[in-house]
Structures are given as C-alpha cells and as structure tokens.
Amino acid sequence: MAELTTVLADDHSIIRDGIRGMLGRIQTDTGHRFSIVGEASDGIQAIGLVRKHRPDLVILDVSMPLAGGAEVLIELRRWSPQSRVVIFTGIEINSKIAELDRLGVDGILYKGDDSTDITAMIRRIVAGTRVICPYYQNVLDQTAEAETLTKRELQVLNLIVAGHSTPEIAHILNISPNTVVRHRSSLMAKTGTRKTAALIAYALRENLADLPADT
C-alpha cells in the first residue's frame, strides 16, 4: 500500500479530526495510506510543516490566523512544489476562490458538502485529477460572468454603489434613463442578483466598484 505523507491545516481541531477520519475511510478501499506528518492551526505553522516535511498532500483551509489564502499557498508552492494542495474551506468570497483557482490548486472542496461526496472527490484528487467541487465551480462560473462587465456597466455600477438614482446616473453619463435601466438589468443578470441592495453588496465584496465613473 502506497503511503502519502499529509499535512492538515485548519484552525479548528474538530475539522482536522473530521478530515483525519475521512482519510482513514479512504485508505480502506484504495491503494493509498495517508500518513499524517503534521497538523497546523494557523498559516505560519502550515508553511513551517510543509517546509519541513515536503508532504505528498496538503489539505488547507484559507481562513486561518497569522497567514491565509494566497499568501500561504504561494509559500507552499515555493517550498514544496510537488505537493498536491487541496483547499478545504467554507468561504463565500467569489474573488478569493477565483484567485485560488488561478494559482493552480489541485482541488477546492466545500466544507458544507456531504462527507461521502468529499471523500469521493479526494479519491479523484489522489488519483491525479484536479477537482473543483460543484459548489465552488458555480462560484467560479458566476465570477467569470462578472468579469465580463463592460466599461460602461462598471461606470453604472460605481454610481449605483455611490447612491445615485437612475436619473442622476443618466445625467452624469449623458445617457438616457432607459439605457441606465438596461445596464442595471444586465449587471444583475451577470452578478446573479435581483435587488439593488444585493447588487451593491456583491460589488463591494468583489471589489467591482472601485473604478472612477468617468464619462
């Protein structure tokens, strides 16, 4: 039975316990045995363990004390480029998930999924397949749509976030109110929102409303 050295990194011990249990179930029906060589409760510890052990597999939360997200991932790749890195998280910030995807992780798994589905995805990752769980694949699809916003849509969005009404936006951009309404509808469709408050919240969360509203 092949042994896979593994580092678990999550600031909640109950989550690490759950992952350890899942890995134990996986090794009973595959040709791999997971050997836990270290557990980290913060980002600095995670980097140190990976630097020390150069493990085959790292299962990593991205919302941990001291260091997290892309910062930790970049350091892991620096010290152990051959390690397979699986993000196991519950974050709901689309831009962060998109960033992790661009950095080339081997898997992104959602803590809210059923343990049976999670173990099945880990099996596929161990077998060499890159896996994005359905929940976060949907997030990435939505983010891709949001990234296709036109310059004019971004201008309208910025003015909506600033609290301007449809007539005010039309005056500022020198376009008709009907055109503003069409842009607003397009923005909601692309961001998956239905109300102005939700659109504003999405724009702020995803840093989409930071461009100047020049004409």
Z-matrix of the N, CA and C atoms (Angstrom, degrees):
N
C 1 1.464
C 2 1.527 1 109.15
N 3 1.338 2 116.32 1 125.27
C 4 1.461 3 120.91 2 -179.33
C 5 1.524 4 110.59 3 -70.48
N 6 1.335 5 116.08 4 139.92
C 7 1.465 6 121.17 5 179.82
C 8 1.514 7 109.80 6 -102.68
N 9 1.331 8 115.11 7 131.35
C 10 1.455 9 121.40 8 177.12
C 11 1.521 10 108.83 9 -112.85
N 12 1.329 11 116.48 10 110.03
C 13 1.459 12 119.08 11 176.42
C 14 1.529 13 108.73 12 -68.25
N 15 1.338 14 115.20 13 136.80
C 16 1.461 15 120.12 14 -169.79
C 17 1.521 16 111.12 15 -137.67
N 18 1.334 17 115.83 16 138.81
C 19 1.459 18 122.62 17 172.29
C 20 1.520 19 108.24 18 -115.02
N 21 1.330 20 116.33 19 131.44
C 22 1.458 21 122.80 20 176.80
C 23 1.524 22 108.34 21 -106.75
N 24 1.317 23 117.04 22 130.46
C 25 1.470 24 120.75 23 -179.12
C 26 1.519 25 109.79 24 -132.74
N 27 1.319 26 115.36 25 109.13
C 28 1.464 27 122.39 26 176.40
C 29 1.521 28 107.05 27 -159.80
N 30 1.333 29 117.03 28 140.07
C 31 1.460 30 119.03 29 -176.25
C 32 1.525 31 113.16 30 -79.45
N 33 1.334 32 118.12 31 0.62
C 34 1.469 33 121.73 32 176.81
C 35 1.525 34 109.33 33 -113.56
N 36 1.313 35 116.21 34 118.22
C 37 1.465 36 119.96 35 -177.47
C 38 1.520 37 112.02 36 -62.44
N 39 1.339 38 117.50 37 -31.49
C 40 1.461 39 119.82 38 -179.66
C 41 1.529 40 110.83 39 -65.67
N 42 1.323 41 116.80 40 -32.53
C 43 1.467 42 120.64 41 176.74
C 44 1.522 43 109.71 42 -69.80
N 45 1.330 44 116.69 43 -43.39
C 46 1.472 45 119.37 44 178.36
C 47 1.521 46 110.63 45 -62.20
N 48 1.331 47 116.39 46 -38.81
C 49 1.459 48 119.74 47 177.09
C 50 1.524 49 110.91 48 -61.89
N 51 1.326 50 116.01 49 -42.23
C 52 1.454 51 120.05 50 179.66
C 53 1.521 52 112.25 51 -64.58
N 54 1.336 53 116.56 52 -41.44
C 55 1.464 54 119.95 53 178.42
C 56 1.526 55 110.03 54 -64.16
N 57 1.326 56 116.07 55 -43.29
C 58 1.455 57 119.89 56 -179.93
C 59 1.533 58 110.34 57 -58.65
N 60 1.332 59 115.76 58 -41.61
C 61 1.459 60 119.73 59 178.47
C 62 1.521 61 112.18 60 -64.26
N 63 1.335 62 116.37 61 -41.33
C 64 1.468 63 119.70 62 178.29
C 65 1.523 64 111.20 63 -63.29
N 66 1.323 65 116.86 64 -42.45
C 67 1.459 66 120.06 65 179.17
C 68 1.518 67 111.01 66 -63.54
N 69 1.314 68 116.44 67 -35.02
C 70 1.462 69 120.13 68 176.73
C 71 1.518 70 112.04 69 -63.22
N 72 1.334 71 116.80 70 -38.67
C 73 1.463 72 120.24 71 178.90
C 74 1.523 73 111.03 72 -70.44
N 75 1.325 74 116.25 73 -35.29
C 76 1.459 75 119.31 74 -179.94
C 77 1.517 76 111.31 75 -64.90
N 78 1.331 77 117.17 76 -41.64
C 79 1.459 78 120.01 77 -174.80
C 80 1.523 79 112.99 78 -69.68
N 81 1.329 80 116.81 79 -12.66
C 82 1.464 81 119.07 80 178.39
C 83 1.519 82 112.24 81 -78.33
N 84 1.341 83 118.68 82 -17.12
C 85 1.465 84 119.24 83 -177.22
C 86 1.535 85 112.84 84 -132.39
N 87 1.328 86 116.62 85 20.17
C 88 1.466 87 120.12 86 172.97
C 89 1.524 88 108.08 87 -132.76
N 90 1.327 89 114.82 88 176.91
C 91 1.465 90 118.37 89 179.54
C 92 1.515 91 112.76 90 -90.06
N 93 1.329 92 117.35 91 23.84
C 94 1.466 93 120.78 92 -177.83
C 95 1.524 94 110.93 93 -125.16
N 96 1.314 95 114.52 94 146.45
C 97 1.461 96 120.92 95 172.56
C 98 1.523 97 107.05 96 -121.30
N 99 1.325 98 115.78 97 127.55
C 100 1.459 99 120.41 98 -179.04
C 101 1.525 100 109.56 99 -89.67
N 102 1.323 101 115.83 100 120.50
C 103 1.458 102 121.58 101 178.63
C 104 1.526 103 108.10 102 -106.54
N 105 1.340 104 116.74 103 109.12
C 106 1.458 105 121.34 104 -178.04
C 107 1.531 106 108.61 105 -76.74
N 108 1.323 107 116.40 106 109.04
C 109 1.468 108 120.27 107 -177.17
C 110 1.520 109 112.14 108 -96.52
N 111 1.337 110 117.54 109 -9.04
C 112 1.452 111 119.83 110 178.38
C 113 1.511 112 112.02 111 -174.78
N 114 1.344 113 115.47 112 151.37
C 115 1.460 114 122.04 113 175.97
C 116 1.523 115 108.80 114 -130.82
N 117 1.311 116 115.36 115 136.10
C 118 1.464 117 121.02 116 -177.37
C 119 1.522 118 110.27 117 -122.40
N 120 1.337 119 115.45 118 143.47
C 121 1.458 120 120.71 119 177.52
C 122 1.519 121 112.27 120 -110.42
N 123 1.333 122 117.19 121 1.63
C 124 1.460 123 120.48 122 174.21
C 125 1.527 124 109.01 123 -150.92
N 126 1.311 125 116.02 124 168.88
C 127 1.450 126 120.71 125 -174.31
C 128 1.514 127 114.34 126 -64.98
N 129 1.325 128 117.34 127 -37.74
C 130 1.468 129 120.57 128 179.88
C 131 1.523 130 110.71 129 -64.82
N 132 1.338 131 116.18 130 -43.01
C 133 1.460 132 119.46 131 176.56
C 134 1.528 133 110.95 132 -60.76
N 135 1.319 134 116.65 133 -41.42
C 136 1.461 135 120.62 134 -179.59
C 137 1.527 136 111.14 135 -59.79
N 138 1.327 137 116.26 136 -45.63
C 139 1.465 138 120.18 137 179.14
C 140 1.523 139 110.29 138 -61.79
N 141 1.342 140 116.59 139 -43.96
C 142 1.456 141 120.82 140 -179.87
C 143 1.519 142 113.15 141 -62.01
N 144 1.324 143 116.87 142 -41.02
C 145 1.466 144 120.56 143 179.91
C 146 1.523 145 111.47 144 -67.49
N 147 1.307 146 116.19 145 -40.74
C 148 1.468 147 119.17 146 178.91
C 149 1.524 148 110.19 147 -67.36
N 150 1.306 149 116.54 148 -40.28
C 151 1.462 150 120.20 149 177.97
C 152 1.527 151 111.02 150 -61.72
N 153 1.323 152 116.48 151 -37.36
C 154 1.468 153 121.48 152 -177.83
C 155 1.524 154 112.31 153 -75.63
N 156 1.346 155 116.96 154 -44.93
C 157 1.468 156 120.23 155 -169.50
C 158 1.522 157 114.64 156 -100.62
N 159 1.338 158 118.35 157 -19.46
C 160 1.468 159 120.98 158 -174.75
C 161 1.539 160 110.11 159 46.23
N 162 1.327 161 117.72 160 58.95
C 163 1.470 162 120.71 161 -170.60
C 164 1.531 163 112.76 162 -71.04
N 165 1.317 164 115.03 163 162.86
C 166 1.461 165 120.63 164 175.08
C 167 1.529 166 110.99 165 -72.65
N 168 1.325 167 115.77 166 -32.45
C 169 1.458 168 120.49 167 -173.89
C 170 1.522 169 110.32 168 -139.65
N 171 1.342 170 115.98 169 136.91
C 172 1.463 171 122.11 170 173.36
C 173 1.526 172 107.55 171 -125.16
N 174 1.327 173 116.23 172 124.65
C 175 1.459 174 120.56 173 174.36
C 176 1.518 175 106.69 174 -108.48
N 177 1.323 176 116.07 175 116.58
C 178 1.457 177 121.68 176 -162.37
C 179 1.519 178 112.70 177 -130.08
N 180 1.344 179 115.51 178 128.41
C 181 1.457 180 120.02 179 166.51
C 182 1.531 181 107.07 180 -83.04
N 183 1.313 182 117.35 181 154.31
C 184 1.462 183 119.21 182 -178.87
C 185 1.520 184 112.98 183 -108.87
N 186 1.320 185 117.15 184 -1.00
C 187 1.471 186 120.80 185 178.81
C 188 1.521 187 108.41 186 -114.85
N 189 1.331 188 115.84 187 76.05
C 190 1.458 189 121.52 188 -177.72
C 191 1.519 190 110.19 189 -124.73
N 192 1.332 191 117.45 190 158.85
C 193 1.471 192 120.40 191 177.67
C 194 1.528 193 112.13 192 -63.49
N 195 1.313 194 115.13 193 157.94
C 196 1.468 195 125.73 194 172.11
C 197 1.524 196 113.72 195 73.20
N 198 1.306 197 117.63 196 -45.40
C 199 1.471 198 120.54 197 177.12
C 200 1.514 199 107.79 198 -160.48
N 201 1.322 200 116.17 199 146.46
C 202 1.455 201 118.43 200 -178.84
C 203 1.502 202 111.35 201 -161.85
N 204 1.324 203 115.10 202 177.06
C 205 1.447 204 121.77 203 174.54
C 206 1.510 205 114.10 204 60.91
N 207 1.327 206 115.37 205 -137.92
C 208 1.457 207 121.56 206 -174.95
C 209 1.522 208 111.91 207 -60.85
N 210 1.321 209 117.10 208 -34.38
C 211 1.471 210 120.73 209 -179.18
C 212 1.524 211 111.37 210 -57.48
N 213 1.332 212 116.07 211 -48.51
C 214 1.464 213 120.21 212 179.77
C 215 1.521 214 110.24 213 -66.97
N 216 1.314 215 116.40 214 -43.94
C 217 1.462 216 120.10 215 -177.21
C 218 1.520 217 111.64 216 -60.28
N 219 1.321 218 116.95 217 -42.77
C 220 1.467 219 120.26 218 179.01
C 221 1.527 220 110.74 219 -61.44
N 222 1.330 221 116.87 220 -41.11
C 223 1.471 222 120.14 221 179.22
C 224 1.533 223 110.74 222 -68.03
N 225 1.321 224 117.20 223 -37.68
C 226 1.470 225 119.74 224 177.82
C 227 1.520 226 110.48 225 -61.81
N 228 1.328 227 115.85 226 -43.44
C 229 1.467 228 119.48 227 179.09
C 230 1.529 229 111.09 228 -65.72
N 231 1.308 230 115.68 229 -32.24
C 232 1.465 231 119.53 230 179.89
C 233 1.522 232 111.52 231 -66.65
N 234 1.336 233 116.07 232 -45.79
C 235 1.455 234 120.26 233 -173.23
C 236 1.524 235 113.52 234 -88.43
N 237 1.310 236 117.02 235 -24.51
C 238 1.466 237 119.00 236 -178.25
C 239 1.525 238 109.81 237 -146.67
N 240 1.316 239 117.71 238 72.60
C 241 1.469 240 120.74 239 -174.16
C 242 1.521 241 113.91 240 -63.25
N 243 1.332 242 117.51 241 -21.02
C 244 1.456 243 119.31 242 -178.52
C 245 1.528 244 112.76 243 -83.59
N 246 1.329 245 117.88 244 -11.36
C 247 1.471 246 120.95 245 -178.57
C 248 1.530 247 110.61 246 -67.01
N 249 1.320 248 115.54 247 137.74
C 250 1.455 249 119.59 248 169.77
C 251 1.526 250 107.60 249 -82.73
N 252 1.322 251 116.00 250 127.30
C 253 1.460 252 120.73 251 -176.73
C 254 1.524 253 109.20 252 -112.64
N 255 1.329 254 114.56 253 121.96
C 256 1.459 255 121.64 254 178.99
C 257 1.525 256 108.32 255 -113.21
N 258 1.320 257 117.06 256 120.80
C 259 1.461 258 121.69 257 175.22
C 260 1.518 259 108.80 258 -84.16
N 261 1.322 260 116.21 259 124.11
C 262 1.465 261 121.98 260 179.00
C 263 1.522 262 106.43 261 -122.74
N 264 1.312 263 116.62 262 103.13
C 265 1.455 264 119.95 263 -167.82
C 266 1.515 265 111.55 264 -146.92
N 267 1.324 266 114.56 265 173.43
C 268 1.454 267 121.01 266 176.02
C 269 1.516 268 111.44 267 -128.94
N 270 1.335 269 117.42 268 12.18
C 271 1.462 270 120.23 269 -177.33
C 272 1.528 271 110.85 270 -64.77
N 273 1.329 272 115.32 271 150.91
C 274 1.459 273 120.18 272 -178.41
C 275 1.533 274 111.00 273 -126.51
N 276 1.322 275 115.47 274 33.24
C 277 1.464 276 121.35 275 176.40
C 278 1.526 277 107.00 276 -100.45
N 279 1.318 278 115.99 277 105.69
C 280 1.456 279 120.71 278 -172.52
C 281 1.518 280 113.23 279 -55.56
N 282 1.328 281 116.81 280 -42.26
C 283 1.459 282 120.03 281 -177.04
C 284 1.525 283 111.58 282 -63.89
N 285 1.327 284 117.71 283 -32.79
C 286 1.467 285 120.87 284 178.63
C 287 1.520 286 110.81 285 -68.92
N 288 1.341 287 116.50 286 -42.03
C 289 1.459 288 119.68 287 178.02
C 290 1.521 289 109.92 288 -63.96
N 291 1.323 290 117.00 289 -41.93
C 292 1.463 291 120.70 290 178.59
C 293 1.530 292 110.72 291 -62.20
N 294 1.325 293 117.06 292 -38.88
C 295 1.464 294 120.96 293 179.11
C 296 1.523 295 110.73 294 -64.01
N 297 1.330 296 116.73 295 -44.42
C 298 1.462 297 120.68 296 179.10
C 299 1.525 298 110.95 297 -63.20
N 300 1.322 299 115.50 298 -39.34
C 301 1.465 300 119.81 299 177.67
C 302 1.519 301 110.57 300 -62.12
N 303 1.328 302 117.21 301 -43.42
C 304 1.468 303 120.70 302 179.66
C 305 1.523 304 112.10 303 -65.23
N 306 1.329 305 117.11 304 -28.80
C 307 1.461 306 120.45 305 -179.89
C 308 1.527 307 112.50 306 -78.54
N 309 1.326 308 116.87 307 -4.47
C 310 1.455 309 120.19 308 169.68
C 311 1.514 310 116.73 309 82.54
N 312 1.342 311 117.40 310 39.22
C 313 1.458 312 118.89 311 175.13
C 314 1.524 313 109.66 312 -67.08
N 315 1.325 314 115.75 313 160.30
C 316 1.465 315 120.43 314 -178.51
C 317 1.520 316 112.51 315 -85.33
N 318 1.326 317 116.71 316 -16.75
C 319 1.460 318 120.11 317 177.55
C 320 1.513 319 110.86 318 -166.17
N 321 1.331 320 115.56 319 147.64
C 322 1.465 321 121.18 320 172.59
C 323 1.520 322 106.58 321 -129.23
N 324 1.323 323 116.29 322 113.68
C 325 1.455 324 122.56 323 -175.61
C 326 1.525 325 110.00 324 -116.86
N 327 1.322 326 114.95 325 148.32
C 328 1.465 327 122.05 326 -175.14
C 329 1.528 328 110.31 327 -102.50
N 330 1.336 329 115.90 328 128.49
C 331 1.463 330 120.32 329 -178.27
C 332 1.522 331 113.00 330 -63.32
N 333 1.309 332 117.13 331 -22.22
C 334 1.450 333 120.16 332 -178.95
C 335 1.517 334 114.59 333 -80.21
N 336 1.334 335 117.65 334 -7.17
C 337 1.463 336 120.56 335 -179.36
C 338 1.524 337 111.64 336 -74.68
N 339 1.320 338 115.55 337 160.01
C 340 1.454 339 121.93 338 176.41
C 341 1.529 340 110.02 339 -65.99
N 342 1.330 341 116.81 340 143.29
C 343 1.467 342 120.38 341 -176.72
C 344 1.527 343 111.96 342 -60.99
N 345 1.337 344 116.95 343 -31.84
C 346 1.463 345 119.68 344 177.93
C 347 1.520 346 110.91 345 -63.57
N 348 1.334 347 116.61 346 -41.62
C 349 1.464 348 120.52 347 178.44
C 350 1.528 349 110.85 348 -67.61
N 351 1.333 350 116.27 349 -38.81
C 352 1.467 351 120.01 350 -179.72
C 353 1.525 352 110.92 351 -64.55
N 354 1.317 353 117.02 352 -45.55
C 355 1.465 354 119.54 353 179.76
C 356 1.529 355 111.10 354 -63.34
N 357 1.333 356 116.62 355 -37.32
C 358 1.469 357 119.57 356 178.12
C 359 1.517 358 110.59 357 -62.85
N 360 1.338 359 116.87 358 -40.09
C 361 1.463 360 119.86 359 179.82
C 362 1.518 361 111.75 360 -70.11
N 363 1.338 362 117.20 361 -36.57
C 364 1.469 363 119.73 362 177.11
C 365 1.521 364 109.99 363 -63.98
N 366 1.326 365 117.64 364 -39.20
C 367 1.465 366 120.86 365 176.74
C 368 1.529 367 110.49 366 -57.17
N 369 1.322 368 116.42 367 -43.51
C 370 1.464 369 120.14 368 -179.21
C 371 1.529 370 111.25 369 -66.45
N 372 1.328 371 116.36 370 -37.84
C 373 1.464 372 120.20 371 179.27
C 374 1.520 373 110.22 372 -65.70
N 375 1.334 374 116.39 373 -44.45
C 376 1.467 375 120.72 374 178.63
C 377 1.525 376 110.78 375 -60.81
N 378 1.322 377 116.09 376 -32.84
C 379 1.467 378 120.91 377 179.57
C 380 1.520 379 112.79 378 -77.18
N 381 1.351 380 116.80 379 -4.73
C 382 1.453 381 120.01 380 175.35
C 383 1.508 382 115.96 381 108.36
N 384 1.340 383 117.94 382 4.14
C 385 1.452 384 121.57 383 -179.80
C 386 1.526 385 110.54 384 -94.21
N 387 1.319 386 116.29 385 135.65
C 388 1.469 387 120.10 386 173.53
C 389 1.522 388 107.87 387 -79.95
N 390 1.348 389 115.93 388 130.33
C 391 1.464 390 120.13 389 -172.63
C 392 1.530 391 110.80 390 -128.53
N 393 1.315 392 115.87 391 125.40
C 394 1.466 393 122.42 392 168.50
C 395 1.517 394 106.00 393 -113.10
N 396 1.323 395 117.17 394 121.52
C 397 1.466 396 119.90 395 -176.89
C 398 1.530 397 110.00 396 -62.60
N 399 1.334 398 117.90 397 156.69
C 400 1.470 399 120.94 398 -178.01
C 401 1.526 400 113.40 399 -54.69
N 402 1.334 401 117.22 400 -39.13
C 403 1.458 402 120.20 401 -178.31
C 404 1.522 403 110.88 402 -59.54
N 405 1.329 404 117.05 403 -49.04
C 406 1.457 405 119.84 404 -177.24
C 407 1.528 406 112.29 405 -80.77
N 408 1.325 407 118.56 406 -22.28
C 409 1.451 408 119.48 407 172.54
C 410 1.524 409 109.88 408 -64.17
N 411 1.323 410 115.51 409 -38.38
C 412 1.461 411 119.83 410 176.39
C 413 1.527 412 110.74 411 -64.75
N 414 1.330 413 116.18 412 -39.88
C 415 1.471 414 120.98 413 176.30
C 416 1.527 415 110.37 414 -59.85
N 417 1.334 416 116.83 415 -44.79
C 418 1.460 417 120.88 416 -179.55
C 419 1.520 418 111.41 417 -65.43
N 420 1.319 419 116.33 418 -38.09
C 421 1.467 420 119.78 419 177.99
C 422 1.522 421 110.55 420 -63.41
N 423 1.336 422 116.81 421 -42.53
C 424 1.463 423 120.72 422 178.77
C 425 1.524 424 111.13 423 -65.05
N 426 1.330 425 116.11 424 -40.09
C 427 1.456 426 120.58 425 179.96
C 428 1.525 427 110.74 426 -64.65
N 429 1.328 428 116.08 427 -40.07
C 430 1.464 429 120.25 428 178.49
C 431 1.521 430 110.60 429 -61.00
N 432 1.340 431 116.13 430 -39.50
C 433 1.454 432 119.98 431 177.67
C 434 1.532 433 110.59 432 -64.98
N 435 1.342 434 115.54 433 -42.66
C 436 1.461 435 119.54 434 -179.45
C 437 1.523 436 111.28 435 -63.51
N 438 1.315 437 117.04 436 -33.13
C 439 1.460 438 120.57 437 -178.25
C 440 1.525 439 112.61 438 -72.35
N 441 1.335 440 116.97 439 -8.80
C 442 1.454 441 119.85 440 178.67
C 443 1.536 442 111.43 441 -92.64
N 444 1.308 443 118.24 442 11.34
C 445 1.457 444 120.79 443 177.97
C 446 1.531 445 109.96 444 -59.51
N 447 1.317 446 115.28 445 136.75
C 448 1.453 447 119.55 446 177.59
C 449 1.533 448 110.26 447 -76.57
N 450 1.323 449 115.58 448 167.23
C 451 1.454 450 119.63 449 178.09
C 452 1.525 451 110.81 450 -59.87
N 453 1.332 452 116.97 451 -42.15
C 454 1.458 453 120.18 452 -179.94
C 455 1.522 454 111.17 453 -64.70
N 456 1.345 455 116.11 454 -40.13
C 457 1.466 456 119.19 455 178.17
C 458 1.523 457 110.50 456 -62.64
N 459 1.321 458 117.04 457 -38.70
C 460 1.463 459 120.22 458 177.97
C 461 1.529 460 110.91 459 -66.16
N 462 1.316 461 116.70 460 -36.63
C 463 1.461 462 120.11 461 176.98
C 464 1.527 463 110.54 462 -63.90
N 465 1.334 464 115.67 463 -46.29
C 466 1.463 465 120.13 464 178.55
C 467 1.522 466 110.21 465 -62.52
N 468 1.322 467 116.25 466 -43.03
C 469 1.463 468 120.01 467 179.74
C 470 1.518 469 111.03 468 -60.64
N 471 1.308 470 117.07 469 -44.18
C 472 1.457 471 121.51 470 179.96
C 473 1.532 472 111.27 471 -59.65
N 474 1.308 473 116.03 472 -39.58
C 475 1.465 474 120.49 473 -179.95
C 476 1.526 475 111.56 474 -73.79
N 477 1.312 476 117.10 475 -34.01
C 478 1.471 477 119.95 476 174.79
C 479 1.521 478 109.60 477 -62.49
N 480 1.326 479 116.32 478 -46.31
C 481 1.468 480 121.06 479 179.39
C 482 1.525 481 110.82 480 -61.25
N 483 1.330 482 116.35 481 -34.27
C 484 1.470 483 121.00 482 179.45
C 485 1.522 484 112.59 483 -74.36
N 486 1.340 485 116.75 484 -6.27
C 487 1.451 486 120.32 485 174.82
C 488 1.512 487 115.83 486 95.17
N 489 1.313 488 117.73 487 12.63
C 490 1.461 489 120.53 488 -179.18
C 491 1.531 490 111.26 489 -79.73
N 492 1.317 491 115.79 490 145.61
C 493 1.456 492 122.09 491 177.08
C 494 1.523 493 110.06 492 -80.55
N 495 1.334 494 115.23 493 170.07
C 496 1.466 495 119.40 494 178.57
C 497 1.530 496 112.22 495 -58.69
N 498 1.336 497 120.02 496 -47.27
C 499 1.474 498 119.13 497 177.66
C 500 1.530 499 112.72 498 -61.15
N 501 1.314 500 117.01 499 -38.17
C 502 1.466 501 120.02 500 179.53
C 503 1.522 502 111.14 501 -65.55
N 504 1.331 503 116.56 502 -42.45
C 505 1.466 504 120.43 503 178.53
C 506 1.526 505 110.11 504 -62.36
N 507 1.354 506 115.51 505 -42.93
C 508 1.458 507 119.82 506 178.93
C 509 1.529 508 111.03 507 -59.04
N 510 1.332 509 116.71 508 -41.46
C 511 1.471 510 121.36 509 -179.92
C 512 1.525 511 111.05 510 -67.49
N 513 1.332 512 116.76 511 -44.77
C 514 1.464 513 120.94 512 -177.34
C 515 1.526 514 111.14 513 -63.58
N 516 1.333 515 116.43 514 -41.87
C 517 1.464 516 120.76 515 -176.31
C 518 1.528 517 113.16 516 -93.03
N 519 1.332 518 115.39 517 -2.33
C 520 1.466 519 120.31 518 179.30
C 521 1.533 520 111.50 519 58.80
N 522 1.328 521 115.00 520 46.19
C 523 1.459 522 121.55 521 175.40
C 524 1.522 523 107.83 522 -130.33
N 525 1.322 524 117.37 523 170.61
C 526 1.460 525 120.12 524 -177.84
C 527 1.522 526 110.74 525 -79.74
N 528 1.333 527 117.74 526 154.29
C 529 1.473 528 120.38 527 175.96
C 530 1.524 529 111.99 528 -58.09
N 531 1.338 530 117.49 529 -36.04
C 532 1.466 531 119.77 530 178.23
C 533 1.527 532 111.70 531 -62.51
N 534 1.322 533 115.97 532 -36.43
C 535 1.465 534 119.55 533 177.14
C 536 1.520 535 110.88 534 -66.63
N 537 1.326 536 116.80 535 -38.72
C 538 1.465 537 120.58 536 176.52
C 539 1.527 538 109.91 537 -61.67
N 540 1.317 539 116.56 538 -43.34
C 541 1.464 540 120.96 539 179.28
C 542 1.526 541 110.32 540 -60.84
N 543 1.320 542 117.23 541 -41.30
C 544 1.468 543 120.23 542 178.63
C 545 1.524 544 110.85 543 -64.41
N 546 1.329 545 116.18 544 -41.92
C 547 1.471 546 118.82 545 177.66
C 548 1.532 547 110.81 546 -63.62
N 549 1.315 548 116.71 547 -40.27
C 550 1.461 549 120.80 548 179.54
C 551 1.532 550 110.08 549 -62.56
N 552 1.328 551 116.90 550 -43.14
C 553 1.465 552 120.79 551 178.90
C 554 1.528 553 110.96 552 -63.86
N 555 1.336 554 116.15 553 -40.60
C 556 1.459 555 120.33 554 178.44
C 557 1.527 556 111.25 555 -64.35
N 558 1.336 557 116.13 556 -41.27
C 559 1.463 558 120.42 557 177.94
C 560 1.522 559 111.58 558 -60.08
N 561 1.311 560 116.20 559 -44.13
C 562 1.468 561 120.04 560 -179.35
C 563 1.526 562 110.94 561 -66.21
N 564 1.316 563 116.32 562 -38.41
C 565 1.461 564 119.38 563 179.09
C 566 1.529 565 111.14 564 -65.57
N 567 1.331 566 116.62 565 -42.05
C 568 1.459 567 120.66 566 -177.22
C 569 1.523 568 112.41 567 -72.99
N 570 1.322 569 117.49 568 -29.50
C 571 1.464 570 120.78 569 -178.20
C 572 1.522 571 112.66 570 -98.23
N 573 1.316 572 116.75 571 -3.00
C 574 1.461 573 120.01 572 178.40
C 575 1.513 574 113.43 573 70.40
N 576 1.322 575 117.91 574 29.04
C 577 1.458 576 121.85 575 178.94
C 578 1.521 577 109.69 576 -111.27
N 579 1.343 578 115.78 577 161.67
C 580 1.464 579 120.36 578 -177.54
C 581 1.520 580 112.99 579 -123.08
N 582 1.306 581 116.94 580 -18.97
C 583 1.459 582 120.54 581 -178.10
C 584 1.525 583 109.49 582 -126.85
N 585 1.327 584 115.10 583 156.63
C 586 1.460 585 120.13 584 -178.02
C 587 1.525 586 111.85 585 -59.83
N 588 1.333 587 116.55 586 -40.83
C 589 1.472 588 119.77 587 -179.34
C 590 1.525 589 110.78 588 -61.18
N 591 1.331 590 116.19 589 -40.42
C 592 1.466 591 120.25 590 179.25
C 593 1.524 592 110.64 591 -68.85
N 594 1.338 593 116.67 592 -37.31
C 595 1.461 594 120.67 593 177.72
C 596 1.523 595 110.67 594 -63.36
N 597 1.315 596 116.42 595 -43.68
C 598 1.465 597 120.75 596 178.94
C 599 1.530 598 110.59 597 -63.40
N 600 1.331 599 115.97 598 -45.29
C 601 1.467 600 120.07 599 179.33
C 602 1.521 601 110.75 600 -60.07
N 603 1.315 602 116.56 601 -42.60
C 604 1.467 603 121.32 602 178.93
C 605 1.530 604 110.32 603 -62.46
N 606 1.336 605 115.95 604 -46.71
C 607 1.457 606 120.26 605 -178.07
C 608 1.523 607 111.90 606 -60.73
N 609 1.322 608 116.74 607 -42.28
C 610 1.464 609 120.44 608 179.37
C 611 1.520 610 111.20 609 -68.31
N 612 1.324 611 115.78 610 -41.73
C 613 1.465 612 119.88 611 -178.72
C 614 1.522 613 111.76 612 -64.93
N 615 1.329 614 115.93 613 -37.27
C 616 1.467 615 120.15 614 -175.63
C 617 1.528 616 113.68 615 -97.06
N 618 1.347 617 116.37 616 6.72
C 619 1.468 618 121.08 617 179.37
C 620 1.535 619 112.08 618 57.33
N 621 1.311 620 116.13 619 39.38
C 622 1.471 621 120.72 620 -179.78
C 623 1.524 622 112.52 621 -92.62
N 624 1.312 623 116.79 622 -11.31
C 625 1.468 624 119.74 623 -174.19
C 626 1.514 625 112.10 624 -111.07
N 627 1.315 626 116.11 625 39.20
C 628 1.464 627 118.68 626 -177.47
C 629 1.518 628 112.43 627 -111.35
N 630 1.334 629 117.16 628 13.95
C 631 1.465 630 119.79 629 177.67
C 632 1.511 631 110.61 630 -95.40
N 633 1.316 632 118.84 631 147.35
C 634 1.458 633 120.26 632 176.76
C 635 1.508 634 111.11 633 -67.06
N 636 1.326 635 116.05 634 140.73
C 637 1.469 636 120.03 635 -178.55
C 638 1.522 637 110.14 636 -88.52
N 639 1.338 638 117.14 637 60.88
C 640 1.453 639 120.06 638 -179.11
C 641 1.523 640 109.78 639 -78.99
N 642 1.256 641 115.21 640 157.29
C 643 1.455 642 120.12 641 179.95
C 644 1.518 643 110.59 642 -96.78
